[in-house]
Amino acid sequence: MNISDLLKKYDIATPRCGAFCGDGWVPLIESLIVDLIALGWDKRLAQVKEKLGSLRFYVDDFQLSQATQEAIHLRIQEAEDRSCFLCETCGEPGKLQGNYWLKTGCAKCSGIKEKTEKDVNHEKQ
């Protein structure tokens, strides 16, 4: 399932600023959506994206009570923080990587070769 399919599943209109992220974060976002709806979110979504290697999930909440807004923003922050440890591509455990261009990925999807004992021995020579 991709982000567009997920939004359709929960009858959430396409955000005015778009919804773009890798499929690996879709389960994280689905859990977030379920929790936000339970908190009273009215499904008004402004944007979903990756920024600086982590998830950004922006809602239009100006019509909600202050208490509801605070609960929603706390839950969104939890999901955004969690995204820094999940590969955006496949959803496996990952880490934030890069110097200038940041992405969160696992070793496989990031193209990072796991060192073998042979590699380590070769480096020592």
GUPASE-394713 format. One record per residue: residue number from 1; residue in one letter; x, z, y of N, C-alpha, C, O, CB in turn. Coordinates in Angstrom, 1 decimal. Glycine has a CB too. Example, Ala and Ser with C-alpha at 12.3 -4.5 7.8 and 13.67 -1.06 7.14 Angstrom:
! GUPASE-394713
LOFI num residuo n.east   n.up n.north ca.east  ca.up ca.north c.east   c.up c.north o.east   o.up o.north cb.east  cb.up cb.north
LOFI   1       a   13.2    7.8    -5.7    12.3    7.8     -4.5   13.2    7.8    -3.3   14.2    8.5    -3.3    11.3    9.0     -4.5
LOFI   2       s   12.8    7.1    -2.2    13.7    7.1     -1.1   12.9    7.9     0.0   13.4    8.0     1.1    14.1    5.7     -0.6
***
This chain:
! GUPASE-394713
LOFI num residuo n.east   n.up n.north ca.east  ca.up ca.north c.east   c.up c.north o.east   o.up o.north cb.east  cb.up cb.north
LOFI   1       m    0.9    0.0    -1.2     0.0    0.0      0.0    0.9    0.0     1.2    1.9    0.7     1.3    -1.0    1.2      0.0
LOFI   2       n    0.5   -0.8     2.2     1.3   -0.8      3.5    0.5    0.0     4.6   -0.7    0.4     4.3     1.6   -2.2      4.0
LOFI   3       i    1.0    0.1     5.8     0.4    0.8      6.8   -1.0    0.2     7.2   -1.9    1.0     7.5     1.3    0.9      8.0
LOFI   4       s   -1.1   -1.1     7.2    -2.3   -1.7      7.6   -3.4   -1.4     6.6   -4.6   -1.1     6.9    -2.2   -3.2      7.7
LOFI   5       d   -3.1   -1.4     5.3    -4.0   -1.1      4.2   -4.5    0.4     4.4   -5.6    0.7     4.2    -3.4   -1.4      2.8
LOFI   6       l   -3.5    1.2     4.7    -3.8    2.6      4.8   -4.8    2.9     5.9   -5.8    3.6     5.8    -2.5    3.4      5.1
LOFI   7       l   -4.6    2.3     7.1    -5.5    2.4      8.2   -6.9    1.9     7.8   -7.9    2.5     8.2    -5.0    1.7      9.4
LOFI   8       k   -7.0    0.8     7.1    -8.3    0.3      6.7   -9.0    1.3     5.8  -10.2    1.5     5.8    -8.1   -1.1      6.0
LOFI   9       k   -8.2    1.9     4.8    -8.8    2.8      3.9   -9.5    4.0     4.6  -10.5    4.4     4.1    -7.6    3.3      3.0
LOFI  10       y   -8.9    4.4     5.7    -9.5    5.5      6.4  -10.4    5.1     7.6  -10.7    5.9     8.5    -8.4    6.5      6.8
LOFI  11       d  -10.7    3.8     7.7   -11.5    3.3      8.7  -10.9    3.6    10.1  -11.7    4.1    11.0   -12.9    3.8      8.6
LOFI  12       i   -9.6    3.4    10.3    -9.0    3.7     11.6   -8.6    2.3    12.2   -8.0    1.5    11.5    -7.6    4.5     11.4
LOFI  13       a   -9.1    2.1    13.4    -8.8    0.8     14.1   -7.3    0.6    14.3   -6.6    1.6    14.5    -9.6    0.8     15.4
LOFI  14       t   -7.0   -0.6    14.3    -5.6   -1.0     14.6   -5.2   -0.4    15.9   -5.9   -0.7    16.9    -5.3   -2.5     14.5
LOFI  15       p   -4.1    0.3    16.0    -3.8    0.9     17.3   -3.4   -0.1    18.4   -2.9   -1.2    18.0    -2.6    1.8     17.1
LOFI  16       r   -3.7    0.2    19.6    -3.5   -0.8     20.7   -2.1   -1.2    20.8   -1.7   -2.3    21.3    -4.1   -0.2     22.0
LOFI  17       c   -1.2   -0.2    20.5     0.3   -0.5     20.6    0.9   -0.8    19.2    2.1   -1.0    19.1     1.0    0.7     21.2
LOFI  18       g    0.1   -1.0    18.2     0.6   -1.4     16.9    0.9   -0.3    15.9    0.9    0.9    16.3     1.8   -2.2     17.1
LOFI  19       a    1.1   -0.7    14.7     1.4    0.2     13.6    2.4   -0.5    12.7    2.1   -1.4    11.9     0.1    0.6     12.7
LOFI  20       f    3.7    0.0    12.8     4.8   -0.7     12.2    5.7    0.4    11.6    6.3    1.2    12.3     5.5   -1.6     13.1
LOFI  21       c    5.8    0.4    10.3     6.8    1.2      9.6    7.0    0.7     8.2    6.1    0.0     7.7     6.4    2.7      9.6
LOFI  22       g    8.0    1.2     7.5     8.2    0.8      6.1    7.2    1.4     5.2    6.6    2.5     5.5     9.6    1.2      5.7
LOFI  23       d    7.0    0.8     4.0     6.1    1.3      3.0    6.4    2.6     2.4    5.6    3.3     1.9     5.9    0.3      1.9
LOFI  24       g    7.7    3.0     2.5     8.1    4.3      2.0    7.5    5.5     2.7    7.4    6.6     2.1     9.6    4.4      2.0
LOFI  25       w    7.1    5.3     3.9     6.5    6.4      4.7    5.0    6.4     4.5    4.4    7.4     5.0     6.9    6.3      6.1
LOFI  26       v    4.4    5.5     3.9     2.9    5.4      3.8    2.3    6.7     3.1    1.3    7.2     3.6     2.5    4.2      3.0
LOFI  27       p    2.9    7.2     2.0     2.3    8.4      1.5    2.4    9.6     2.4    1.5   10.4     2.5     3.0    8.8      0.1
LOFI  28       l    3.5    9.7     3.2     3.6   10.7      4.2    2.6   10.6     5.2    2.0   11.6     5.7     5.0   10.7      4.8
LOFI  29       i    2.3    9.4     5.7     1.3    9.1      6.7   -0.1    9.4     6.2   -0.9    9.9     6.9     1.5    7.7      7.3
LOFI  30       e   -0.3    9.0     4.9    -1.6    9.3      4.4   -1.9   10.8     4.3   -3.0   11.2     4.7    -1.7    8.7      3.0
LOFI  31       s   -1.0   11.6     3.9    -1.1   13.0      3.9   -1.4   13.5     5.3   -2.2   14.4     5.5     0.1   13.7      3.3
LOFI  32       l   -0.7   13.0     6.3    -0.9   13.4      7.7   -2.3   13.0     8.1   -3.0   13.9     8.8     0.1   12.6      8.6
LOFI  33       i   -2.8   11.8     7.9    -4.1   11.4      8.3   -5.2   12.3     7.7   -6.1   12.7     8.4    -4.4    9.9      7.8
LOFI  34       v   -5.0   12.6     6.4    -6.0   13.5      5.7   -6.1   14.9     6.4   -7.1   15.4     6.7    -5.7   13.7      4.2
LOFI  35       d   -4.9   15.4     6.7    -4.8   16.7      7.4   -5.4   16.7     8.8   -6.1   17.6     9.3    -3.4   17.2      7.4
LOFI  36       l   -5.1   15.6     9.6    -5.6   15.5     10.9   -7.1   15.3    11.0   -7.7   15.9    11.8    -4.9   14.2     11.6
LOFI  37       i   -7.6   14.6    10.1    -9.1   14.5     10.0   -9.7   15.9     9.7  -10.7   16.2    10.3    -9.5   13.5      8.9
LOFI  38       a   -9.1   16.6     8.8    -9.6   18.0      8.5   -9.5   18.9     9.8  -10.3   19.8     9.9    -8.8   18.6      7.4
LOFI  39       l   -8.5   18.6    10.6    -8.4   19.4     11.9   -9.3   19.0    13.0   -9.4   19.7    14.0    -7.0   19.3     12.4
LOFI  40       g  -10.0   17.9    12.8   -11.0   17.5     13.8  -10.6   16.2    14.6  -11.2   15.9    15.5   -11.2   18.6     14.7
LOFI  41       w   -9.5   15.6    14.1    -9.1   14.3     14.8  -10.2   13.3    14.7  -10.8   13.1    13.6    -7.8   13.8     14.2
LOFI  42       d  -10.4   12.5    15.7   -11.5   11.5     15.8  -11.0   10.1    15.4  -11.7    9.1    15.6   -12.0   11.5     17.2
LOFI  43       k   -9.8   10.0    14.8    -9.2    8.8     14.3   -8.8    7.8    15.4   -8.7    6.6    15.1   -10.2    8.1     13.4
LOFI  44       r   -8.7    8.3    16.6    -8.2    7.4     17.7   -6.7    7.4    17.7   -6.0    8.4    18.1    -8.8    7.9     19.1
LOFI  45       l   -6.1    6.3    17.3    -4.7    6.2     17.1   -4.1    5.2    18.1   -4.6    4.1    18.3    -4.4    5.7     15.7
LOFI  46       a   -3.0    5.6    18.8    -2.4    4.8     19.8   -1.2    4.0    19.2   -1.1    2.8    19.6    -1.9    5.7     20.9
LOFI  47       q   -0.4    4.5    18.3     0.7    3.8     17.8    1.3    4.5    16.6    1.3    5.8    16.6     1.8    3.6     18.9
LOFI  48       v    1.9    3.8    15.7     2.7    4.3     14.6    3.9    3.4    14.6    3.9    2.2    14.6     1.9    4.2     13.2
LOFI  49       k    5.1    4.1    14.5     6.4    3.3     14.5    7.5    4.1    14.1    7.4    5.4    13.9     6.7    2.7     15.9
LOFI  50       e    8.6    3.5    13.9     9.9    4.2     13.6   10.7    4.1    14.9   10.7    3.1    15.6    10.7    3.5     12.5
LOFI  51       k   11.2    5.3    15.3    12.0    5.4     16.5   13.2    6.3    16.2   13.0    7.4    15.8    11.2    5.8     17.7
LOFI  52       l   14.4    5.9    16.5    15.6    6.7     16.2   15.7    7.2    14.8   16.1    8.3    14.5    15.6    7.8     17.2
LOFI  53       g   15.2    6.4    13.9    15.3    6.7     12.5   14.2    7.5    11.9   14.2    7.8    10.7    16.5    7.3     12.2
LOFI  54       s   13.2    8.0    12.7    12.1    8.8     12.2   10.8    8.3    12.6   10.7    7.4    13.5    12.3   10.3     12.7
LOFI  55       l    9.8    8.8    12.0     8.4    8.4     12.2    7.9    8.9    13.6    8.3   10.0    14.1     7.5    9.0     11.2
LOFI  56       r    7.2    8.0    14.3     6.4    8.4     15.5    5.0    8.1    15.3    4.6    6.9    14.9     7.0    7.7     16.8
LOFI  57       f    4.1    9.0    15.5     2.7    8.9     15.2    2.0    9.4    16.5    1.9   10.6    16.7     2.2    9.7     13.9
LOFI  58       y    1.4    8.5    17.3     0.8    8.9     18.6   -0.7    8.7    18.5   -1.2    7.7    18.1     1.4    8.0     19.7
LOFI  59       v   -1.4    9.8    18.9    -2.9    9.8     18.9   -3.4    9.9    20.3   -2.7   10.4    21.2    -3.4   10.9     18.0
LOFI  60       d   -4.6    9.4    20.5    -5.3    9.6     21.7   -6.2   10.8    21.5   -7.2   10.8    20.8    -6.2    8.3     22.1
LOFI  61       d   -5.8   11.9    22.2    -6.5   13.1     21.9   -7.1   13.8    23.1   -7.4   15.0    23.1    -5.6   14.1     21.2
LOFI  62       f   -7.1   13.1    24.2    -7.6   13.7     25.5   -9.0   14.2    25.5   -9.4   15.0    26.3    -7.4   12.7     26.6
LOFI  63       q   -9.8   13.8    24.5   -11.2   14.2     24.4  -11.3   15.4    23.5  -12.5   15.9    23.3   -12.1   13.1     24.0
LOFI  64       l  -10.2   15.9    22.9   -10.3   17.0     22.0  -10.0   18.3    22.7   -9.4   18.3    23.8    -9.3   16.8     20.8
LOFI  65       s  -10.4   19.4    22.1   -10.2   20.7     22.7   -8.7   21.0    22.7   -7.9   20.4    21.9   -10.9   21.9     22.0
LOFI  66       q   -8.2   21.9    23.6    -6.8   22.3     23.7   -6.3   22.8    22.3   -5.2   22.4    21.9    -6.6   23.3     24.8
LOFI  67       a   -7.1   23.6    21.7    -6.7   24.2     20.4   -6.5   23.1    19.3   -5.6   23.1    18.5    -7.7   25.3     19.9
LOFI  68       t   -7.5   22.2    19.3    -7.4   21.1     18.3   -6.2   20.2    18.6   -5.5   19.8    17.7    -8.7   20.2     18.4
LOFI  69       q   -5.9   19.9    19.9    -4.8   19.1     20.3   -3.5   19.8    19.8   -2.6   19.1    19.2    -4.7   18.9     21.8
LOFI  70       e   -3.4   21.1    20.0    -2.1   21.8     19.6   -1.9   21.8    18.1   -0.8   21.6    17.6    -2.2   23.3     20.1
LOFI  71       a   -3.0   22.0    17.3    -2.9   21.9     15.9   -2.5   20.5    15.4   -1.7   20.4    14.5    -4.3   22.4     15.2
LOFI  72       i   -3.1   19.5    16.0    -2.8   18.1     15.6   -1.4   17.8    15.9   -0.7   17.2    15.1    -3.8   17.2     16.4
LOFI  73       h   -0.9   18.2    17.1     0.5   17.9     17.5    1.5   18.6    16.6    2.6   18.1    16.3     0.7   18.2     18.9
LOFI  74       l    1.2   19.8    16.2     2.0   20.6     15.3    2.1   19.9    14.0    3.2   19.7    13.4     1.5   22.0     15.1
LOFI  75       r    1.0   19.4    13.4     1.0   18.7     12.1    1.7   17.4    12.2    2.5   17.0    11.3    -0.4   18.5     11.6
LOFI  76       i    1.6   16.7    13.3     2.3   15.4     13.5    3.8   15.7    13.6    4.6   15.0    13.0     1.8   14.7     14.8
LOFI  77       q    4.2   16.7    14.3     5.6   17.1     14.4    6.2   17.4    13.0    7.3   17.0    12.7     5.9   18.3     15.3
LOFI  78       e    5.5   18.0    12.1     5.9   18.3     10.8    6.1   17.0    10.0    7.2   16.9     9.3     4.9   19.2     10.0
LOFI  79       a    5.2   16.1    10.1     5.4   14.8      9.4    6.6   14.0    10.0    7.3   13.4     9.2     4.1   14.0      9.5
LOFI  80       e    6.7   14.0    11.3     7.8   13.3     11.9    9.2   13.9    11.5   10.1   13.2    11.2     7.7   13.3     13.4
LOFI  81       d    9.2   15.2    11.4    10.5   15.9     10.9   10.7   15.5     9.5   11.9   15.2     9.1    10.3   17.4     11.1
LOFI  82       r    9.7   15.5     8.6     9.8   15.2      7.2   10.3   13.8     7.0   11.1   13.5     6.0     8.5   15.4      6.5
LOFI  83       s    9.9   12.9     7.9    10.3   11.5      7.7   11.9   11.3     7.8   12.4   10.3     7.2     9.7   10.6      8.8
LOFI  84       c   12.6   12.2     8.4    14.0   12.1      8.4   14.7   12.4     7.1   15.9   12.2     6.9    14.6   13.1      9.4
LOFI  85       f   13.9   12.7     6.1    14.5   13.0      4.7   13.8   12.1     3.7   14.0   12.4     2.5    14.3   14.5      4.4
LOFI  86       l   13.1   11.1     4.1    12.4   10.2      3.2   12.8    8.7     3.5   12.8    8.3     4.7    10.9   10.3      3.2
LOFI  87       c   13.3    8.0     2.5    13.6    6.6      2.8   12.4    5.8     3.3   11.4    5.8     2.7    14.2    5.9      1.5
LOFI  88       e   12.6    5.2     4.4    11.5    4.4      5.0   11.1    3.3     4.2    9.9    2.8     4.2    11.8    4.0      6.4
LOFI  89       t   12.0    2.7     3.4    11.7    1.6      2.6   11.0    1.9     1.3   10.0    1.3     0.9    13.0    0.9      2.2
LOFI  90       c   11.5    2.9     0.5    11.0    3.2     -0.8   10.3    4.6    -1.0    9.6    4.8    -1.9    12.0    3.1     -1.8
LOFI  91       g   10.5    5.5     0.0     9.9    6.8     -0.1   10.7    7.8    -0.9   10.3    9.0    -1.0     8.6    6.7     -0.7
LOFI  92       e   11.8    7.4    -1.5    12.7    8.4     -2.2   13.4    9.3    -1.2   13.5    9.0     0.0    13.7    7.6     -3.1
LOFI  93       p   14.0   10.4    -1.7    14.7   11.2     -0.7   15.8   10.4    -0.1   16.5    9.6    -0.7    15.3   12.4     -1.5
LOFI  94       g   16.0   10.6     1.2    17.0    9.9      2.0   17.5   10.8     3.1   17.3   12.0     3.2    16.4    8.6      2.5
LOFI  95       k   18.3   10.1     3.9    18.8   10.8      5.1   19.0    9.9     6.3   19.1    8.7     6.1    20.2   11.5      4.8
LOFI  96       l   19.0   10.5     7.4    19.2    9.7      8.7   20.6    9.2     8.7   21.6   10.0     8.5    18.9   10.6      9.9
LOFI  97       q   20.8    7.9     8.9    22.1    7.3      8.9   22.3    6.4    10.1   21.3    5.9    10.6    22.3    6.5      7.6
LOFI  98       g   23.6    6.2    10.4    23.9    5.3     11.5   24.5    6.0    12.7   24.4    7.2    12.8    22.7    4.5     11.9
LOFI  99       n   25.2    5.2    13.5    25.8    5.7     14.7   25.0    5.2    15.9   24.6    6.0    16.7    27.3    5.2     14.8
LOFI 100       y   24.9    3.9    16.0    24.2    3.3     17.2   22.7    3.1    16.8   21.8    3.4    17.5    24.9    2.0     17.6
LOFI 101       w   22.5    2.4    15.6    21.2    2.1     15.1   20.8    3.0    14.0   21.4    2.9    12.9    21.1    0.6     14.7
LOFI 102       l   19.9    3.9    14.2    19.6    4.9     13.2   18.4    4.5    12.3   17.5    3.9    12.8    19.2    6.3     13.9
LOFI 103       k   18.6    4.8    11.0    17.5    4.5     10.0   17.6    5.6     9.0   18.6    6.2     8.8    17.8    3.1      9.3
LOFI 104       t   16.5    5.9     8.4    16.4    6.9      7.3   16.3    6.1     6.0   15.3    5.3     5.9    15.3    7.9      7.5
LOFI 105       g   17.2    6.3     5.1    17.2    5.6      3.9   17.9    6.3     2.8   18.7    7.2     3.0    17.8    4.2      4.1
LOFI 106       c   17.6    5.9     1.6    18.3    6.4      0.4   19.6    5.6     0.2   19.8    4.5     0.8    17.4    6.4     -0.9
LOFI 107       a   20.4    6.0    -0.7    21.7    5.3     -1.0   21.4    3.9    -1.5   22.1    2.9    -1.0    22.5    6.0     -2.0
LOFI 108       k   20.4    3.7    -2.3    20.1    2.4     -2.9   19.6    1.4    -1.8   20.1    0.3    -1.6    19.0    2.5     -4.0
LOFI 109       c   18.6    1.8    -1.0    18.0    0.9      0.0   19.0    0.7     1.2   18.9   -0.3     1.9    16.7    1.5      0.5
LOFI 110       s   19.9    1.6     1.4    20.8    1.5      2.5   22.0    0.7     2.1   22.9    0.4     3.0    21.2    2.9      3.0
LOFI 111       g   22.2    0.4     0.9    23.3   -0.3      0.4   24.6    0.5     0.3   25.7    0.0     0.3    23.6   -1.5      1.3
LOFI 112       i   24.4    1.8     0.2    25.5    2.7      0.1   25.9    2.8    -1.4   25.1    3.2    -2.2    25.3    4.1      0.7
LOFI 113       k   27.1    2.5    -1.7    27.5    2.5     -3.1   27.9    4.0    -3.4   28.7    4.6    -2.7    28.7    1.6     -3.3
LOFI 114       e   27.4    4.5    -4.5    27.8    5.8     -4.9   29.2    5.7    -5.5   29.5    4.8    -6.3    26.8    6.4     -6.0
LOFI 115       k   30.0    6.6    -5.1    31.4    6.6     -5.6   31.4    7.1    -7.1   30.8    8.1    -7.4    32.3    7.5     -4.7
LOFI 116       t   32.2    6.4    -7.9    32.4    6.8     -9.2   33.8    7.5    -9.3   34.5    7.5    -8.3    32.4    5.6    -10.2
LOFI 117       e   34.0    8.1   -10.4    35.3    8.8    -10.6   36.5    7.8   -10.5   37.5    8.1    -9.9    35.4    9.5    -12.0
LOFI 118       k   36.3    6.6   -11.0    37.3    5.5    -10.9   37.5    5.2    -9.4   38.7    5.0    -9.0    36.8    4.2    -11.6
LOFI 119       d   36.5    5.1    -8.6    36.7    4.9     -7.1   37.5    6.0    -6.5   38.4    5.7    -5.6    35.3    4.7     -6.4
LOFI 120       v   37.2    7.2    -6.8    37.9    8.3     -6.2   39.4    8.3    -6.6   40.2    8.5    -5.7    37.2    9.7     -6.6
LOFI 121       n   39.6    8.0    -7.9    41.0    8.0     -8.3   41.7    6.8    -7.6   42.9    7.0    -7.3    41.1    7.8     -9.8
LOFI 122       h   41.1    5.7    -7.4    41.7    4.5     -6.8   42.1    4.9    -5.3   43.1    4.5    -4.8    40.8    3.3     -6.8
LOFI 123       e   41.2    5.6    -4.6    41.4    6.0     -3.2   42.6    6.9    -3.1   43.3    6.9    -2.1    40.2    6.6     -2.6
LOFI 124       k   42.9    7.8    -4.1    44.0    8.7     -4.1   45.3    8.0    -4.2   46.3    8.6    -3.8    43.8    9.7     -5.2
LOFI 125       q   45.4    6.8    -4.7    46.6    6.1     -5.0   47.2    5.5    -3.7   48.2    4.9    -3.7    46.5    5.0     -6.0
***
